Amino acid sequence: MIYPDELVQEATIRMQGRAVEGFVAGQGPLHPKLMLVGEAPGKTEIDNHIPFSGQAGKELMQTLALAGLTREDVYITSAVRSRPYRTVQRLNKRTQQAETVYPNRTPTKAEVFAHAPILDYEIEHVEPHLIATLGNIGLQRLLGSAYTISKNHGQLYTGPILKLNQQKDAYEWSDKSYQILPLFHPAAIFYNRTLADVIRKDWLTLANYLEKDPSNQ
């Protein structure tokens, strides 16, 4: 998606001084069956500007297939459009030399807030039939901290979502109602293989909702 210049400039100003790099726009069709809201891009995404194109992206494509979908069918974005990173000093095991690396990290609430106008803009203009949040960051951006992926995964929510107010200094609940389905982040499987069956069931639940939605017929 091509965003208004002032929207990107606003987010850039809001993110100044934070340990982030790059900017990856959301991609996909308007009015899709499904919109995916992830966490933030990683190094691969920053390099090639394709959302979910790294290792987590490979897992995502497999789960999309469970729902009979491909990347071209869905709009993919995330709560934060830049890559948050940490600075780590370590010893290279191969060379035995000290080195500095910059691994991914979880975005802060302030960084999510900084990019909130962009996600609001996307949701308004993409107009998805169903929004699936991938992990806690996207889920809590839209529904607040009372919702967690461990508690609410696979449970369809219908109602208002959080968006920035007109003053852009706080969130408020939308007048419009949306359908939100919380799902585990694709990378969760890398840390806990026992989630495989749960993730599969949740995506089959998503497929069932899409099939029943009369607007998708």
C-alpha positions as CSV (number, residue, x, y, z in Angstrom):
1,M,0.0,0.0,0.0
2,I,1.1,3.5,-0.7
3,Y,0.5,5.8,2.3
4,P,0.0,9.5,2.3
5,D,3.5,11.2,2.7
6,E,2.4,13.1,5.8
7,L,1.3,9.8,7.5
8,V,4.8,8.2,7.0
9,Q,6.5,11.5,8.1
10,E,4.4,11.6,11.2
11,A,5.4,8.0,12.1
12,T,9.0,8.7,11.4
13,I,9.0,11.7,13.7
14,R,7.2,9.7,16.4
15,M,9.9,7.0,16.2
16,Q,13.0,9.3,16.3
17,G,15.5,8.3,18.9
18,R,14.3,4.7,19.1
19,A,16.3,1.6,18.2
20,V,14.5,0.8,14.9
21,E,15.4,0.6,11.3
22,G,13.7,0.7,7.9
23,F,10.0,0.8,6.9
24,V,7.9,-1.9,5.3
25,A,4.5,-1.1,3.9
26,G,1.6,-3.4,4.2
27,Q,0.8,-5.5,1.0
28,G,-2.2,-7.1,-0.4
29,P,-5.6,-6.5,-2.1
30,L,-8.3,-4.1,-1.0
31,H,-11.5,-5.6,0.5
32,P,-9.9,-9.0,1.1
33,K,-11.4,-12.0,2.9
34,L,-8.7,-11.6,5.5
35,M,-6.3,-9.0,6.9
36,L,-3.3,-10.2,9.0
37,V,-1.8,-7.9,11.6
38,G,1.6,-9.1,12.9
39,E,4.1,-7.6,15.2
40,A,6.9,-5.9,13.3
41,P,9.2,-6.7,10.3
42,G,12.4,-8.5,10.8
43,K,15.8,-8.2,9.1
44,T,14.7,-10.1,6.0
45,E,11.6,-8.0,5.6
46,I,13.6,-4.8,5.9
47,D,16.0,-6.0,3.2
48,N,13.3,-7.0,0.7
49,H,10.3,-5.0,1.8
50,I,8.0,-8.0,1.7
51,P,6.0,-8.6,4.9
52,F,6.4,-12.0,6.5
53,S,9.1,-13.2,4.0
54,G,11.5,-14.6,6.6
55,Q,11.3,-17.9,8.5
56,A,8.1,-16.9,10.2
57,G,6.7,-16.1,6.7
58,K,7.3,-19.7,5.6
59,E,5.3,-21.0,8.5
60,L,2.6,-18.4,7.7
61,M,2.3,-19.6,4.1
62,Q,1.7,-23.2,5.3
63,T,-1.0,-22.1,7.7
64,L,-2.7,-19.9,5.1
65,A,-2.9,-23.0,2.9
66,L,-4.8,-24.8,5.7
67,A,-7.5,-22.1,5.2
68,G,-7.4,-22.4,1.4
69,L,-5.6,-19.1,1.0
70,T,-2.4,-17.8,-0.6
71,R,-0.4,-14.6,0.0
72,E,-2.2,-13.0,-2.9
73,D,-5.6,-13.5,-1.2
74,V,-4.8,-11.6,2.0
75,Y,-3.6,-8.2,3.1
76,I,-0.6,-8.4,5.4
77,T,0.6,-5.7,7.7
78,S,1.8,-5.3,11.3
79,A,1.4,-3.1,14.3
80,V,4.8,-1.5,13.8
81,R,6.3,-0.9,10.3
82,S,10.0,-0.6,11.3
83,R,12.3,-3.3,12.7
84,P,12.9,-2.9,16.4
85,Y,16.4,-4.2,17.4
86,R,18.7,-4.7,20.4
87,T,22.4,-4.0,20.5
88,V,24.3,-7.1,21.7
89,Q,28.1,-7.5,22.3
90,R,29.2,-11.1,22.0
91,L,32.1,-13.4,21.2
92,N,32.0,-14.9,17.7
93,K,32.4,-18.7,18.4
94,R,34.0,-19.2,15.0
95,T,36.5,-16.4,14.9
96,Q,36.8,-15.9,18.7
97,Q,36.6,-12.1,18.0
98,A,34.3,-9.7,19.8
99,E,31.4,-8.5,17.6
100,T,28.3,-6.4,17.8
101,V,25.0,-7.8,16.5
102,Y,21.5,-6.3,16.3
103,P,18.9,-9.0,16.8
104,N,15.1,-8.4,16.6
105,R,13.2,-7.4,19.7
106,T,9.6,-7.0,20.7
107,P,8.3,-3.5,19.9
108,T,7.4,-1.3,22.9
109,K,3.9,0.1,23.5
110,A,5.3,3.5,22.6
111,E,6.5,2.2,19.3
112,V,3.1,0.6,18.6
113,F,1.5,3.9,19.5
114,A,3.8,5.8,17.1
115,H,2.7,3.6,14.2
116,A,-1.0,3.6,15.2
117,P,-2.1,6.1,12.5
118,I,-0.8,3.9,9.8
119,L,-2.6,0.8,11.0
120,D,-5.8,2.9,11.4
121,Y,-5.4,4.1,7.9
122,E,-4.9,0.6,6.5
123,I,-7.9,-0.9,8.3
124,E,-10.1,2.0,7.1
125,H,-9.0,1.7,3.5
126,V,-8.5,-2.1,3.1
127,E,-11.9,-2.9,4.7
128,P,-11.3,-6.6,5.3
129,H,-14.1,-9.0,6.1
130,L,-12.1,-10.5,8.9
131,I,-8.9,-9.4,10.8
132,A,-6.6,-12.1,12.2
133,T,-4.0,-10.8,14.7
134,L,-0.8,-12.8,14.9
135,G,0.5,-12.8,18.5
136,N,-0.1,-10.5,21.4
137,I,1.2,-7.2,19.9
138,G,-1.3,-7.0,17.1
139,L,-4.1,-8.4,19.4
140,Q,-3.6,-5.9,22.2
141,R,-3.1,-3.0,19.7
142,L,-6.7,-3.6,18.5
143,L,-8.5,-4.9,21.6
144,G,-6.4,-3.8,24.6
145,S,-4.2,-5.5,27.2
146,A,-7.1,-7.5,28.7
147,Y,-6.8,-9.8,25.7
148,T,-4.0,-12.3,25.4
149,I,-3.2,-14.8,22.8
150,S,-3.0,-17.7,25.3
151,K,-6.4,-16.9,26.6
152,N,-8.3,-15.7,23.5
153,H,-6.7,-17.6,20.5
154,G,-9.2,-19.0,18.1
155,Q,-12.1,-17.1,19.7
156,L,-14.0,-14.8,17.3
157,Y,-14.5,-11.2,18.6
158,T,-17.1,-9.0,17.1
159,G,-17.2,-5.4,18.2
160,P,-15.3,-2.1,18.2
161,I,-11.5,-1.8,18.0
162,L,-9.0,0.6,19.4
163,K,-7.9,3.5,17.2
164,L,-6.3,6.9,17.8
165,N,-8.5,9.8,18.8
166,Q,-8.6,13.0,16.8
167,Q,-6.0,14.6,19.0
168,K,-3.7,11.6,18.4
169,D,-2.7,11.4,22.0
170,A,-4.7,8.3,23.2
171,Y,-6.7,5.4,21.9
172,E,-10.5,5.3,21.7
173,W,-13.0,2.7,20.7
174,S,-14.2,2.8,17.1
175,D,-17.9,3.4,16.2
176,K,-17.6,0.6,13.6
177,S,-17.8,-3.0,14.5
178,Y,-15.1,-5.5,13.3
179,Q,-14.5,-9.2,13.4
180,I,-11.2,-10.1,15.0
181,L,-9.8,-13.7,15.3
182,P,-6.6,-13.9,17.6
183,L,-4.0,-16.4,16.3
184,F,-0.6,-17.4,17.5
185,H,2.3,-15.7,15.8
186,P,3.9,-18.0,13.2
187,A,7.2,-17.8,15.0
188,A,5.6,-19.3,18.2
189,I,6.2,-22.8,16.7
190,F,9.9,-22.2,16.8
191,Y,9.9,-21.9,20.5
192,N,7.2,-24.3,21.4
193,R,6.6,-27.3,19.1
194,T,3.6,-28.5,21.2
195,L,1.6,-25.6,19.8
196,A,1.5,-27.2,16.4
197,D,-1.9,-28.8,16.9
198,V,-3.4,-25.7,18.5
199,I,-2.2,-23.5,15.6
200,R,-3.6,-25.9,13.1
201,K,-7.0,-26.0,14.8
202,D,-7.2,-22.2,15.0
203,W,-6.5,-21.8,11.3
204,L,-9.2,-24.4,10.5
205,T,-11.5,-22.4,12.7
206,L,-10.6,-19.3,10.6
207,A,-11.3,-21.2,7.4
208,N,-14.7,-22.1,8.9
209,Y,-15.6,-18.5,9.6
210,L,-14.6,-17.4,6.1
211,E,-16.7,-20.2,4.6
212,K,-19.7,-19.2,6.6
213,D,-19.3,-15.4,6.0
214,P,-22.0,-14.5,3.4
215,S,-19.9,-11.6,2.2
216,N,-17.3,-14.0,1.0
217,Q,-19.7,-16.0,-1.2
